[in-house]
């Protein structure tokens, strides 16, 4: 099984169009080859003229833990080349930085969820490349959660840095395929190419998207394993709530809780209200004390979503619905619970974070409506999921 970077390095014919060109690399800590060499080192070792690097959210080095922590530009100490942050003073490449290369290689490990900001960075890079007549090559990598689709489609006017376009929360595409979609959606006149993977089977056990023979490297600090990636299309919504998503623990974004909820009560009501939504995982009561972030140094009672081992059913697991159900139950069991946070999430002023995350108010409205049922959420989302599944068929490369 070869990722795009591995194929580019192994095949001189693939690299030939890059000879004599100035190369930029958009990368992060998970941008590594099969033998765990970082892509920038490997590309330079085969003789390519890498003149600049770009880093997404959390930085090229992945050193910034929390959300909305901006990275500075700096000079790479090994190669002396400039490293530009696309999550600092700017979110889009500047004209000055675009002048330093002819072709940008994008080698980012995604998580398969709309809100993961590397998707938006890819869109912005493609738009800048079209404007400045630069080429973009995506060195494709797996979608670690495979092909399933789930969630509401982002509504017009709700675009943000965590919502790059009208897709459901769990989109089921690779970065290379997403690039194809952006080029078509935005009608971009850009030299765009994908160095495809070889031997990726997104529906195959046991990885179901992630090839188990490859080492997992955190693409961001709180993405420590495949189980987190599986739960993330749901647990990411916790960032818009007062509940802890487990930041400051060893299993971030696989669990949720707070000092003032009863996890057994929440689990029991979730199982009563919509047991079919829990078929692909196992819920377990957990106690934890975050070392930073929400409820820091407070003992929290919570729920661990186990999407692993014998409890994981790839086709049945619905992480977005699982987390939505938890919100619904907390709203019912604790009617006055201050569930929704209110701050400018990813600098989207005047909108509740939970709505920015979901690309509209639909999910929150369903949670807060005491008469709304799980069937109502199914009915609301099913059309979006079916339409996206049809629209993306032409994009699938694997």
Secondary structure, DSSP 8 states (H G I E B T S, - for coil): -B-HHHHHHH-HHHHGGGTTSEEEEEE-TT-B-TT--BHHHHHHHTT-EEEEEEE-TTTTTT---STT-----EE-TTT--EEEESSSS-SS--HHHHTT-SEEEE-----SBTTSTHHHHHHHHHHHHHHHT-EEEEE----TT-S--BS----TT--BTTB-SS--SB----HHHHHHHHHHHTT---EEEEE--BS--TT-TTTTTS-TTS----SSTT--SHHHHHHHHHHGGGGGBSSB-STTSTTTTSEEEETT--HHHHHHHHHHH-GGGGTTSEEEEEEEE-SSSTTTTSEEEEEEEE-SGGG--TTT--HHHHHHHHHHHHHHHSTT---B--S-GGG-TTS-HHHHHHTSSHHHHHHH-TT--HHHHHHHHHHHHHHHHHHGGGG---
